[in-house]
Amino acid sequence: MSDTANEMPRDDVLRVKLSVLTQEHRDLDLAIHALEESRLADQLQLRRMKTKKLSLKDRISAIQDELTPDIIA
């Protein structure tokens, strides 16, 4: 039996990745807000978290672009 029979279609894999990245982005956003509200906010940690959040946003956008078909007008 071929391994390809058990593989998910490419778009399904991308949708799963998109879902995971979107949840990670939301979780990071909540963590950033909680840290900003605390009086003991570590500015370096906040900056790193915001950088990671931006990176996640870029990856999410790239996957969304792959899943959205090009429309030729």
N, C-alpha and C positions, 0 to 999 in steps of 0.2 A: 504494500500500500504506500502511496506517495505521501510525503510530508505536506505537500501543498493542499491536500484535502482537509487538513486540520488547521490550516492558517486562516486568519481573518482577512477579509478584503482590506486593502490599503486605507480606504476612506474610514472604515470602522476603527482601525488602529489609530488613525489620526483623531477621530472623535473621542476615543478613550483618553489619549494623551491630552487633548484639549480639556476634557473634563477634569483630569488630575491637575493640570497646570492652573486651571481656573480656581479650583478649590484651594490649591497652595497659595495662589495670589490673594484670595479672600482671607485665608488664615493669617498670612503675613500682614495684610492690611490691619486686621484686628490687633495683632501683636504690636504693630507700630503705634496704633492709637493708644493702646494700653500703656505702652512704655512712655509715650509723650505725656500722658496724663499723670504718670508717676513723678514724684519730685526727685527721684533718683535716676533720671534718664541718663544713660551713657551715650554721649553724642556720637562717639565712634561706632558703637553698636547700631544706633539709629541710622547713621549714614550707610552702613553696610546693608542693613535690612532694606532701606529704600532703594539702594542700588540693585539688590537682588529682585525686589518687586518690579523695578523697571525692566530688568532682564526677562522676568517672567512675562511681563506685558508684551515685550517684543516677540517672544516665542509664541505666545497666544495669537498675536496678530499674524505671524507667519503661517501658522497652522490654519487659521481662519481663511487666509488668502489662498492656501492650497485647496481647501475644501470648497471655496466659492469659484464656480466656473467663470472663465473670462467671457464677457459679453461683447461681441463685436458689433458696434453700432454703425 
